[in-house]
Amino acid sequence: MSFLPINRKEMEERGWEQADFVYITGDAYVDHHSFGVAIISRVLEAHGYKVAILAQPDWKNPECVKEFGEPRLGFLVTAGNMDSMVNHYSVSKNRRKQDAYTPGGVIGKRPDRATIVYCNMIKKYYRHTPIIIGGIEASLRRLGHYDYWDNKVRRSILLDAQADLLLYGMGEHSIVEMADALNSGISVQDLTFIKGTVYKTKELPDGYDFITLPTFDEIVESKETYARSFYLQYCNTDPFSARPLVEPYDHVYVVQNTPALPLTQEEMDDVYALPYMRDYHPSYEAAGGIPAISEVKFSLVNNRGCFGGCSFCALTFHQGRIVQTRSHESIIEEAKLITEEKDFKGYIHDVGGPTANFRHPACEKQLTKGACKTKQCLFPNPCKNLKVDHKDYLKLLRKLRNLPKVKKVFIRSGVRFDYVVADKDDTFLRELCEYHVSGQLKVAPEHIADPVLQMMGKPENAVYETFKERYKKVNEDLNKKQYLVPYLMSSHPGSTLKEAVALAEYLRDLGYMPEQVQDFYPTPATISTCMYYTGLDPRTMKPVYTPKAPHEKAMQRALIQYRNPQNYDLVMEALKKTGRMDLVGFDKHCLIRPRKLESEKQGQKGKSARSKGTESYKKSGRKSEQSAKLGKKKSIRNVHKKKR
């Protein structure tokens, strides 16, 4: 086994005169199956194709795309494991200070809107070579979409990148079909038949059962039209029931074919058994390696897809709602490889995926008819057809715990607590607490106000309270002191200051203040982002209150961390605006103390500090004078010595 070539020298060492595909990525090259580039390149390699990796090319020097020369079949382009804008900017649109997918964590090694920039670089030198784009950035921007950073609706990235074909979703099926078609001599312009792809055309073929979406101009002009178009897309993300979608532009149509079929368990096993090096390319060692590998190197991917259906999550558009799993044998085999790593300390960090405790499709129907278009499996209540069963996951965890050299197996991907509550058998919860938690279990209720949870697609707060009590009781029975750490989100559509105050009161009663707060981040292809932009719930077309003003968002965020002295003014303003001055005082139910007394207290502290500071300054001054006198005496003595 060896890494795929990342420069011409390594390509020539393999005896290649020309690569079949040159794969350009915004990430450094990490040959691990948690990185999309590794999976796609190894899948192509397994089908006999030569793939060269051009990782993080210098986007200020377009000539660097000529590193390998012209590929025989085409260029593959991805921004990397993250959307480049999310990678670069926080929700407040401030530049991030670190990029976990770059050697040493250095920021700035990829451009903003990396997919578009890389494609334009290629076009400058290889105008007629096919360009196929994919990855999370392209997948979630495949049709007209609201862009938070530009605060406007942007065109399909296929048009802006001037690419020939877009692969969306996970891509294993579609990448091989595309490669085989190009290899057989079919023109890239004729690749209009592959599932999981998006293409552009001036004329629509006859005989197809398309759904024609509103035109791009129409979704730009009307937020209501945008919301309706988005929901049509949302209802056509299932590979069994979806129909092709057509989005008209001035002189061209962008056509989205139906999603690729989910992988079978055998196909999943084959993908994860490919000869990954399970590490970053050694050329990055001198720069400090790739920080992102630390999160996945000793973790196991158990599944993909999620039937949870949270409004703020884009998994429905990317991996889909049908859960796909690896066999026990496949996972155990990889676990054995992990235990042989020289820096393995006995701890498997995770056995999960988008949701750790999903080990099978939500119901039998999904395997042949797909997920329901307009119904959720867990929201607002578990569907009567939902299969709630942790037995297979438990068997897998027990096998992993019993492996030689394994001291502990953690679950860190996130446990879907409402699914645990729906399971009347407490065996999984008991073993989770006994063997797979170390002091704290992180869960994601996201909020406690039911109106906000409704917009989030999350269960009502009573479900989380039930889970909390069951978790507490199980730990008491086990004589363990283990706690829940809730992930919470501020400023989600539907959250007014009233709900934000209610969340602060909940945290007060809990005696917990989060160290970090996730402010809602409007990323492409989520229901929540559609709400943020349009002010409408696309599922019902009813208005939704959406906090957008930076100051209000700051108040909502500050309320979650009301104990932080730096947030005092924001919390006080929020309480005044909501008429909740009953929460300002000295009683145990109050969030903050009155401003006057607080300022007097601060003034006394300041006076005392100034007094101490003055005295300290005087002391240091006296010491300085003494030092100066001593120094002067020493200087005189030195002068006399020199004279002597």
C-alpha positions as CSV (number, residue, x, y, z in Angstrom):
1,M,0.0,0.0,0.0
2,S,1.1,3.6,-0.6
3,F,-0.3,7.1,-0.9
4,L,-1.6,8.2,-4.2
5,P,0.7,10.7,-6.0
6,I,0.5,14.3,-5.0
7,N,3.1,15.7,-7.5
8,R,4.6,14.8,-10.8
9,K,7.7,13.2,-9.3
10,E,5.5,10.7,-7.3
11,M,3.4,10.1,-10.4
12,E,6.5,9.2,-12.5
13,E,7.8,7.0,-9.7
14,R,4.7,4.9,-10.3
15,G,5.5,4.7,-14.0
16,W,2.5,6.8,-15.1
17,E,2.9,9.0,-18.1
18,Q,-0.6,10.4,-17.6
19,A,-3.2,10.3,-14.9
20,D,-6.8,9.3,-15.8
21,F,-8.1,11.9,-13.3
22,V,-6.5,14.8,-11.5
23,Y,-8.4,15.4,-8.3
24,I,-8.1,19.0,-7.0
25,T,-9.1,19.5,-3.4
26,G,-9.2,22.3,-0.9
27,D,-8.0,20.0,1.9
28,A,-4.6,18.6,2.4
29,Y,-4.4,14.9,1.3
30,V,-5.4,12.6,4.1
31,D,-5.8,9.0,3.0
32,H,-8.5,8.1,5.5
33,H,-12.1,7.1,4.8
34,S,-13.5,10.1,6.8
35,F,-12.2,12.3,4.0
36,G,-14.3,12.3,0.8
37,V,-11.3,12.6,-1.5
38,A,-9.8,9.4,-0.1
39,I,-13.0,7.4,-0.6
40,I,-13.6,8.6,-4.2
41,S,-10.0,8.3,-5.3
42,R,-9.7,4.8,-3.8
43,V,-13.0,3.7,-5.3
44,L,-11.8,4.8,-8.7
45,E,-8.4,3.1,-8.2
46,A,-10.3,-0.1,-7.3
47,H,-12.0,0.1,-10.7
48,G,-8.7,0.4,-12.5
49,Y,-8.3,4.2,-12.8
50,K,-5.2,6.3,-12.2
51,V,-5.9,9.2,-9.8
52,A,-3.4,11.9,-9.0
53,I,-4.2,14.3,-6.0
54,L,-3.5,18.0,-6.4
55,A,-4.1,19.1,-2.8
56,Q,-4.5,22.8,-1.9
57,P,-3.0,24.2,-5.1
58,D,-1.7,27.8,-4.9
59,W,-4.9,29.6,-5.9
60,K,-2.9,32.8,-6.5
61,N,-0.9,31.0,-9.2
62,P,-3.2,29.3,-11.7
63,E,-0.3,27.5,-13.5
64,C,-0.1,25.1,-10.6
65,V,-3.0,23.1,-12.2
66,K,-0.5,22.0,-14.8
67,E,1.4,19.9,-12.2
68,F,0.4,16.6,-13.7
69,G,-0.4,17.8,-17.2
70,E,-3.8,17.1,-18.8
71,P,-5.6,14.1,-17.4
72,R,-6.8,11.5,-19.8
73,L,-10.5,11.6,-18.7
74,G,-11.0,14.8,-16.7
75,F,-10.5,16.9,-13.6
76,L,-12.4,16.2,-10.4
77,V,-12.8,19.2,-8.1
78,T,-13.9,19.6,-4.5
79,A,-13.6,22.4,-1.9
80,G,-12.9,19.6,0.7
81,N,-14.7,18.1,3.6
82,M,-16.3,21.5,4.5
83,D,-17.9,24.3,2.5
84,S,-15.1,26.7,2.0
85,M,-17.1,29.6,3.4
86,V,-18.0,27.8,6.6
87,N,-14.4,26.7,6.8
88,H,-13.2,30.3,6.6
89,Y,-15.9,32.3,8.5
90,S,-17.8,32.1,11.8
91,V,-21.5,32.8,12.0
92,S,-20.6,36.5,12.8
93,K,-18.7,36.5,9.5
94,N,-15.4,36.9,11.2
95,R,-12.4,35.2,9.8
96,R,-11.5,32.0,11.5
97,K,-8.0,31.6,12.9
98,Q,-7.4,27.9,12.1
99,D,-8.1,25.4,9.4
100,A,-8.1,21.9,10.7
101,Y,-7.7,20.4,7.2
102,T,-4.4,22.3,6.5
103,P,-0.9,21.4,7.6
104,G,-0.3,23.0,11.0
105,G,-3.8,24.3,11.0
106,V,-2.8,27.4,9.0
107,I,-5.6,29.4,7.5
108,G,-5.7,30.8,4.0
109,K,-4.4,27.8,2.0
110,R,-7.7,27.6,0.1
111,P,-9.7,30.4,-1.5
112,D,-13.2,31.5,-0.6
113,R,-15.7,29.6,-2.9
114,A,-12.9,27.2,-3.6
115,T,-14.9,25.0,-6.1
116,I,-15.5,28.0,-8.4
117,V,-11.9,29.3,-8.1
118,Y,-10.3,25.9,-8.9
119,C,-12.6,25.4,-11.9
120,N,-11.7,28.8,-13.3
121,M,-8.0,28.0,-12.9
122,I,-8.5,24.8,-14.9
123,K,-10.4,26.6,-17.6
124,K,-7.5,29.0,-18.2
125,Y,-5.3,26.1,-19.5
126,Y,-7.5,23.2,-20.3
127,R,-10.7,24.6,-21.9
128,H,-11.9,21.3,-23.4
129,T,-11.1,18.9,-20.6
130,P,-14.1,17.6,-18.7
131,I,-14.5,19.1,-15.2
132,I,-16.6,17.2,-12.7
133,I,-17.4,18.9,-9.3
134,G,-18.5,17.3,-6.1
135,G,-18.1,17.3,-2.3
136,I,-20.3,19.1,0.3
137,E,-19.9,22.6,-1.2
138,A,-21.1,21.5,-4.6
139,S,-23.7,19.1,-3.3
140,L,-25.5,21.6,-1.2
141,R,-25.3,24.4,-3.8
142,R,-26.5,22.3,-6.8
143,L,-29.5,24.5,-7.5
144,G,-30.3,28.1,-6.9
145,H,-29.7,28.7,-3.1
146,Y,-29.6,31.4,-0.5
147,D,-26.0,32.4,0.4
148,Y,-25.6,33.8,3.9
149,W,-22.2,35.4,3.2
150,D,-23.5,37.4,0.2
151,N,-27.0,37.7,1.7
152,K,-28.6,36.9,-1.7
153,V,-29.8,34.0,-3.8
154,R,-27.0,32.6,-5.9
155,R,-27.1,30.5,-9.1
156,S,-26.4,26.8,-9.2
157,I,-22.7,26.3,-8.6
158,L,-22.5,24.3,-11.8
159,L,-23.0,27.5,-13.7
160,D,-20.8,29.7,-11.6
161,A,-18.0,27.1,-11.7
162,Q,-18.4,26.6,-15.5
163,A,-18.1,22.8,-14.8
164,D,-19.5,20.1,-17.0
165,L,-21.1,17.8,-14.4
166,L,-21.9,17.9,-10.7
167,L,-22.0,14.8,-8.5
168,Y,-24.1,15.2,-5.3
169,G,-24.5,13.0,-2.3
170,M,-21.8,10.5,-1.3
171,G,-20.9,9.7,-4.9
172,E,-19.5,6.1,-4.9
173,H,-22.1,4.9,-7.5
174,S,-22.2,7.9,-9.7
175,I,-18.4,8.4,-9.8
176,V,-17.8,4.9,-11.2
177,E,-20.6,5.2,-13.7
178,M,-19.3,8.6,-14.9
179,A,-15.7,7.3,-15.2
180,D,-16.8,4.2,-17.1
181,A,-18.9,6.4,-19.5
182,L,-16.0,8.8,-20.2
183,N,-13.6,5.8,-20.6
184,S,-16.0,4.3,-23.2
185,G,-15.8,7.4,-25.3
186,I,-19.1,9.1,-24.4
187,S,-18.8,12.9,-24.3
188,V,-19.3,14.6,-21.0
189,Q,-22.1,16.7,-22.5
190,D,-24.0,13.4,-23.1
191,L,-23.8,12.3,-19.5
192,T,-27.4,13.2,-18.7
193,F,-28.5,9.8,-17.5
194,I,-26.5,9.2,-14.3
195,K,-28.3,9.1,-10.9
196,G,-26.9,11.5,-8.4
197,T,-25.7,14.1,-10.9
198,V,-26.7,17.6,-12.1
199,Y,-26.1,18.8,-15.6
200,K,-26.9,21.8,-17.8
201,T,-28.6,21.7,-21.1
202,K,-30.2,24.1,-23.6
203,E,-32.9,21.7,-24.6
204,L,-34.8,19.3,-22.4
205,P,-35.1,15.7,-23.6
206,D,-38.6,14.3,-24.4
207,G,-40.3,11.6,-22.4
208,Y,-38.9,12.5,-18.9
209,D,-41.2,13.0,-15.9
210,F,-39.6,16.2,-14.8
211,I,-40.7,18.6,-12.0
212,T,-40.1,22.1,-13.3
213,L,-39.1,24.4,-10.5
214,P,-39.7,28.2,-10.6
215,T,-37.1,30.0,-12.7
216,F,-34.0,31.5,-11.1
217,D,-35.3,35.0,-11.7
218,E,-38.6,34.1,-9.9
219,I,-36.9,32.8,-6.8
220,V,-34.7,35.9,-6.7
221,E,-37.7,38.2,-6.9
222,S,-40.0,36.4,-4.5
223,K,-39.2,34.9,-1.1
224,E,-42.4,33.0,-1.1
225,T,-41.6,31.5,-4.5
226,Y,-38.1,30.6,-3.1
227,A,-39.7,28.8,-0.1
228,R,-42.0,26.8,-2.4
229,S,-39.1,25.9,-4.7
230,F,-37.0,24.8,-1.8
231,Y,-39.7,22.5,-0.4
232,L,-40.2,20.9,-3.8
233,Q,-36.4,20.1,-3.7
234,Y,-36.7,18.8,-0.1
235,C,-39.5,16.4,-1.0
236,N,-37.4,15.0,-3.9
237,T,-34.3,13.9,-2.0
238,D,-35.3,10.2,-1.7
239,P,-33.8,7.8,-4.3
240,F,-36.9,5.7,-4.5
241,S,-39.6,8.3,-4.8
242,A,-37.9,11.4,-6.2
243,R,-38.4,12.8,-9.7
244,P,-35.9,14.8,-11.8
245,L,-35.9,18.5,-11.1
246,V,-35.5,21.3,-13.7
247,E,-34.5,24.8,-12.8
248,P,-34.8,27.2,-15.7
249,Y,-32.3,30.1,-16.3
250,D,-32.2,32.7,-19.1
251,H,-30.6,30.5,-21.8
252,V,-30.1,27.2,-20.1
253,Y,-31.7,24.6,-17.9
254,V,-30.0,23.0,-14.8
255,V,-31.3,19.5,-14.4
256,Q,-31.0,17.4,-11.2
257,N,-31.3,13.7,-11.8
258,T,-32.8,11.6,-9.0
259,P,-30.4,10.6,-6.1
260,A,-28.2,7.6,-6.4
261,L,-29.4,4.5,-4.6
262,P,-28.1,3.9,-1.0
263,L,-25.2,1.5,-0.7
264,T,-26.0,-2.1,0.4
265,Q,-24.1,-3.4,3.4
266,E,-21.8,-5.4,1.1
267,E,-21.0,-2.2,-0.9
268,M,-20.4,-0.3,2.3
269,D,-18.0,-3.0,3.5
270,D,-16.1,-2.9,0.2
271,V,-15.7,0.9,0.4
272,Y,-14.3,0.8,3.9
273,A,-12.0,-2.2,3.2
274,L,-10.1,-0.2,0.5
275,P,-6.3,0.2,1.1
276,Y,-6.4,3.5,2.9
277,M,-3.1,4.6,4.6
278,R,-5.2,5.9,7.4
279,D,-3.1,9.0,7.9
280,Y,-2.0,12.2,6.2
281,H,0.6,12.3,3.5
282,P,4.1,12.3,5.2
283,S,5.1,15.5,3.4
284,Y,3.0,17.4,5.9
285,E,4.9,16.1,8.9
286,A,7.4,19.0,9.0
287,A,4.6,21.6,9.1
288,G,2.9,19.9,12.0
289,G,0.6,17.4,10.4
290,I,-3.2,17.8,9.8
291,P,-5.2,18.6,13.0
292,A,-8.4,17.0,11.6
293,I,-6.9,13.5,11.7
294,S,-6.9,13.4,15.5
295,E,-10.7,13.3,15.6
296,V,-11.0,10.3,13.4
297,K,-7.8,8.3,13.5
298,F,-9.1,6.0,16.4
299,S,-12.8,6.2,15.5
300,L,-15.0,3.8,13.6
301,V,-17.7,4.8,11.1
302,N,-20.7,2.7,11.8
303,N,-23.3,4.2,9.5
304,R,-24.3,7.0,7.2
305,G,-27.6,8.7,6.5
306,C,-30.1,9.9,9.2
307,F,-33.8,9.7,9.7
308,G,-33.7,12.3,12.5
309,G,-34.6,15.1,10.1
310,C,-33.5,18.2,12.1
311,S,-34.4,21.4,10.3
312,F,-30.9,22.9,10.6
313,C,-29.1,19.8,9.2
314,A,-28.3,19.3,5.5
315,L,-28.0,15.5,5.8
316,T,-31.3,15.1,4.0
317,F,-29.9,16.8,0.9
318,H,-26.5,15.0,1.1
319,Q,-26.5,11.6,2.7
320,G,-30.3,11.1,2.7
321,R,-32.7,9.8,5.3
322,I,-32.1,6.1,4.7
323,V,-29.6,4.7,7.2
324,Q,-26.9,2.5,5.7
325,T,-24.6,0.4,7.9
326,R,-21.4,-1.7,7.7
327,S,-21.4,-5.3,8.9
328,H,-20.0,-6.2,12.3
329,E,-17.2,-8.1,10.6
330,S,-16.1,-5.0,8.6
331,I,-16.0,-2.8,11.7
332,I,-14.2,-5.4,13.8
333,E,-11.6,-5.8,11.2
334,E,-10.9,-2.1,11.1
335,A,-10.8,-2.0,14.9
336,K,-8.1,-4.6,14.9
337,L,-6.1,-2.4,12.4
338,I,-6.5,0.5,14.8
339,T,-5.2,-1.5,17.8
340,E,-2.0,-2.1,15.8
341,E,-1.3,1.6,15.3
342,K,1.9,2.6,17.2
343,D,0.2,5.5,19.0
344,F,-3.0,3.6,20.0
345,K,-3.5,3.9,23.7
346,G,-6.3,1.5,24.1
347,Y,-9.2,3.9,23.5
348,I,-11.6,3.8,20.6
349,H,-12.9,7.3,20.4
350,D,-16.1,6.7,18.6
351,V,-18.4,4.2,17.0
352,G,-20.9,6.2,15.1
353,G,-21.8,8.4,12.2
354,P,-24.4,11.2,11.8
355,T,-26.3,9.6,14.7
356,A,-24.5,6.9,16.6
357,N,-27.4,4.7,17.7
358,F,-29.0,4.2,14.3
359,R,-28.1,0.8,13.0
360,H,-30.9,0.2,10.5
361,P,-33.5,2.0,8.3
362,A,-36.4,3.5,10.2
363,C,-38.8,1.0,8.8
364,E,-38.9,-1.9,6.4
365,K,-40.8,0.3,3.8
366,Q,-37.8,2.5,3.3
367,L,-35.8,-0.3,1.7
368,T,-38.1,-0.5,-1.2
369,K,-40.3,2.6,-1.3
370,G,-38.0,5.1,0.4
371,A,-38.6,7.7,3.2
372,C,-42.0,9.4,3.4
373,K,-41.9,12.7,1.5
374,T,-43.8,14.9,4.0
375,K,-43.6,13.0,7.3
376,Q,-40.7,12.6,9.7
377,C,-39.8,9.3,11.5
378,L,-39.3,10.9,15.0
379,F,-40.9,14.3,14.7
380,P,-43.2,15.5,16.2
381,N,-43.7,12.0,17.7
382,P,-42.2,8.7,16.7
383,C,-44.0,7.1,13.7
384,K,-46.0,4.0,14.5
385,N,-44.0,2.2,11.9
386,L,-40.6,3.2,13.4
387,K,-38.4,0.2,14.3
388,V,-36.9,1.0,17.7
389,D,-34.2,-1.5,18.4
390,H,-30.7,-1.1,19.8
391,K,-29.9,-4.9,20.0
392,D,-27.6,-5.0,16.9
393,Y,-25.7,-1.9,18.0
394,L,-25.3,-3.4,21.5
395,K,-23.9,-6.6,20.0
396,L,-21.4,-4.6,18.0
397,L,-20.3,-2.6,21.0
398,R,-19.8,-5.7,23.1
399,K,-17.6,-7.3,20.5
400,L,-15.5,-4.1,20.3
401,R,-15.1,-4.0,24.1
402,N,-13.8,-7.5,24.2
403,L,-11.0,-7.0,21.6
404,P,-7.5,-7.4,22.9
405,K,-5.7,-4.1,23.6
406,V,-9.0,-2.2,23.8
407,K,-9.5,-0.5,27.2
408,K,-12.5,1.6,26.5
409,V,-14.9,2.3,23.6
410,F,-16.5,5.7,23.6
411,I,-19.5,7.0,21.8
412,R,-19.0,10.6,20.8
413,S,-21.0,11.1,17.5
414,G,-24.1,12.0,19.4
415,V,-26.8,9.8,20.8
416,R,-30.4,10.5,19.6
417,F,-32.0,10.7,23.0
418,D,-35.6,10.7,21.7
419,Y,-34.9,7.3,20.0
420,V,-33.5,6.1,23.3
421,V,-36.7,7.2,25.1
422,A,-38.8,5.4,22.5
423,D,-37.0,2.2,23.4
424,K,-38.8,0.7,26.4
425,D,-35.9,-1.6,27.1
426,D,-33.2,0.2,29.1
427,T,-30.4,-2.2,28.3
428,F,-28.8,0.1,25.8
429,L,-29.0,3.1,28.1
430,R,-27.5,1.0,31.0
431,E,-24.6,-0.3,28.9
432,L,-24.0,3.2,27.5
433,C,-23.6,4.6,31.0
434,E,-21.6,1.7,32.3
435,Y,-19.1,1.2,29.5
436,H,-19.2,4.1,26.9
437,V,-19.4,7.3,28.9
438,S,-16.5,8.9,30.9
439,G,-18.1,11.4,33.2
440,Q,-20.1,13.3,30.7
441,L,-22.5,12.5,27.9
442,K,-23.0,15.1,25.2
443,V,-26.6,15.3,23.8
444,A,-28.3,17.9,21.7
445,P,-31.7,19.1,22.9
446,E,-30.8,22.4,21.2
447,H,-33.5,24.3,23.1
448,I,-36.2,23.9,25.8
449,A,-39.0,26.1,24.4
450,D,-41.5,24.0,22.4
451,P,-42.2,26.7,19.8
452,V,-38.5,26.8,18.9
453,L,-38.2,23.0,19.0
454,Q,-41.1,22.8,16.6
455,M,-39.2,24.9,14.1
456,M,-36.1,22.9,14.7
457,G,-37.8,19.6,13.9
458,K,-36.9,18.4,17.4
459,P,-39.1,16.6,20.0
460,E,-40.8,18.7,22.7
461,N,-38.9,19.4,25.8
462,A,-40.8,16.8,27.8
463,V,-39.0,14.1,25.9
464,Y,-35.6,15.4,26.9
465,E,-36.7,15.7,30.5
466,T,-37.8,12.1,30.4
467,F,-34.4,11.1,29.0
468,K,-32.6,13.2,31.6
469,E,-34.5,11.4,34.4
470,R,-33.8,7.9,33.0
471,Y,-30.2,8.8,32.5
472,K,-29.9,10.0,36.1
473,K,-31.6,6.9,37.5
474,V,-29.5,4.5,35.5
475,N,-26.3,6.2,36.8
476,E,-27.6,6.1,40.4
477,D,-28.2,2.4,40.0
478,L,-24.7,1.9,38.7
479,N,-23.3,4.2,41.5
480,K,-21.7,6.5,38.9
481,K,-21.5,10.2,39.0
482,Q,-22.0,11.1,35.3
483,Y,-23.6,14.2,33.9
484,L,-25.3,15.3,30.7
485,V,-23.8,18.2,28.7
486,P,-26.5,19.7,26.6
487,Y,-25.7,21.4,23.2
488,L,-27.8,24.5,22.9
489,M,-28.5,26.9,20.0
490,S,-29.3,30.5,20.1
491,S,-31.2,32.7,17.5
492,H,-32.8,29.8,15.6
493,P,-35.8,30.8,13.6
494,G,-38.8,30.9,15.9
495,S,-36.8,32.0,18.9
496,T,-37.8,35.4,20.3
497,L,-36.2,37.1,23.3
498,K,-39.0,35.5,25.3
499,E,-37.8,32.0,24.4
500,A,-34.2,33.0,25.0
501,V,-35.1,34.2,28.5
502,A,-36.9,30.9,29.2
503,L,-33.7,29.0,28.1
504,A,-31.7,31.1,30.5
505,E,-34.1,30.3,33.4
506,Y,-33.8,26.6,32.5
507,L,-30.0,26.8,32.7
508,R,-30.3,28.7,36.1
509,D,-32.4,25.8,37.5
510,L,-29.9,23.3,36.1
511,G,-27.0,25.2,37.6
512,Y,-25.1,25.0,34.3
513,M,-23.6,27.6,32.0
514,P,-22.2,26.4,28.7
515,E,-18.7,27.4,27.9
516,Q,-19.6,27.7,24.3
517,V,-22.8,28.6,22.5
518,Q,-23.7,27.8,18.9
519,D,-25.5,30.7,17.3
520,F,-27.6,29.5,14.4
521,Y,-25.5,29.4,11.2
522,P,-27.5,29.6,8.0
523,T,-25.7,27.1,5.7
524,P,-27.0,26.0,2.3
525,A,-29.8,23.4,1.8
526,T,-31.5,23.4,5.2
527,I,-35.1,24.1,6.2
528,S,-33.8,26.5,8.9
529,T,-31.8,28.5,6.4
530,C,-34.9,28.8,4.2
531,M,-36.8,30.1,7.2
532,Y,-34.0,32.5,8.0
533,Y,-34.0,34.0,4.5
534,T,-37.8,34.0,3.7
535,G,-39.4,34.3,7.1
536,L,-41.6,31.4,6.2
537,D,-41.7,27.8,7.2
538,P,-41.6,26.0,3.8
539,R,-43.5,23.0,5.2
540,T,-46.5,25.1,6.0
541,M,-45.8,28.5,4.4
542,K,-46.7,30.2,7.7
543,P,-44.6,33.1,8.9
544,V,-41.8,32.5,11.3
545,Y,-40.1,35.1,13.5
546,T,-36.4,35.1,12.6
547,P,-33.8,37.0,14.7
548,K,-31.5,38.6,12.2
549,A,-30.2,41.8,13.8
550,P,-26.7,41.3,15.2
551,H,-27.6,43.1,18.4
552,E,-30.6,40.8,19.1
553,K,-28.6,37.7,18.2
554,A,-26.0,39.0,20.7
555,M,-28.6,39.3,23.4
556,Q,-29.9,35.8,22.8
557,R,-26.5,34.4,22.9
558,A,-25.6,36.4,26.1
559,L,-28.7,35.1,27.9
560,I,-27.4,31.5,27.6
561,Q,-24.2,32.7,29.4
562,Y,-25.9,35.2,31.7
563,R,-23.3,34.6,34.5
564,N,-20.5,36.0,32.4
565,P,-19.9,39.6,33.7
566,Q,-19.1,40.7,30.1
567,N,-22.7,39.9,29.1
568,Y,-24.3,42.0,31.9
569,D,-25.4,44.9,29.8
570,L,-26.9,42.6,27.0
571,V,-28.7,40.5,29.6
572,M,-30.1,43.5,31.4
573,E,-31.3,45.0,28.0
574,A,-33.0,41.7,27.1
575,L,-34.8,41.5,30.4
576,K,-36.0,45.1,30.1
577,K,-37.3,44.4,26.6
578,T,-39.2,41.3,27.6
579,G,-40.6,42.9,30.8
580,R,-38.8,40.3,33.0
581,M,-37.2,42.7,35.5
582,D,-38.4,40.1,38.1
583,L,-35.2,38.3,37.1
584,V,-33.0,41.2,38.3
585,G,-32.4,41.0,42.1
586,F,-30.9,39.0,44.9
587,D,-33.4,36.1,45.0
588,K,-32.1,32.7,43.9
589,H,-34.4,32.8,40.9
590,C,-32.8,36.0,39.6
591,L,-30.3,36.0,36.7
592,I,-28.4,39.2,37.5
593,R,-28.2,41.8,40.3
594,P,-29.4,45.4,40.0
595,R,-27.1,47.6,38.1
596,K,-26.8,50.3,40.9
597,L,-25.6,47.9,43.5
598,E,-23.5,46.1,41.0
599,S,-21.8,49.3,39.9
600,E,-21.2,50.4,43.5
601,K,-19.7,47.1,44.3
602,Q,-17.5,47.3,41.2
603,G,-16.6,50.9,42.2
604,Q,-15.4,49.8,45.6
605,K,-13.4,47.0,44.0
606,G,-12.0,49.5,41.6
607,K,-11.1,52.0,44.4
608,S,-9.4,49.2,46.3
609,A,-7.6,48.0,43.2
610,R,-6.5,51.6,42.5
611,S,-5.3,52.0,46.1
612,K,-3.4,48.7,45.9
613,G,-2.0,49.7,42.5
614,T,-0.8,53.1,43.8
615,E,0.9,51.5,46.8
616,S,2.4,48.9,44.5
617,Y,3.6,51.6,42.2
618,K,5.2,53.5,45.1
619,K,6.9,50.4,46.4
620,S,8.2,49.6,42.9
621,G,9.4,53.2,42.6
622,R,11.3,53.1,45.9
623,K,12.8,49.8,44.8
624,S,13.8,51.4,41.5
625,E,15.4,54.4,43.3
626,Q,17.4,52.0,45.6
627,S,18.4,50.0,42.5
628,A,19.5,53.1,40.8
629,K,21.6,54.2,43.8
630,L,23.2,50.8,44.0
631,G,23.8,50.8,40.3
632,K,25.5,54.2,40.6
633,K,27.7,53.0,43.4
634,K,28.7,49.9,41.4
635,S,29.5,52.0,38.4
636,I,31.7,54.3,40.5
637,R,33.5,51.2,41.9
638,N,34.0,49.8,38.4
639,V,35.5,53.1,37.2
640,H,37.9,53.1,40.1
641,K,38.8,49.5,39.3
642,K,39.5,50.4,35.6
643,K,41.7,53.3,36.7
644,R,43.7,51.0,39.0
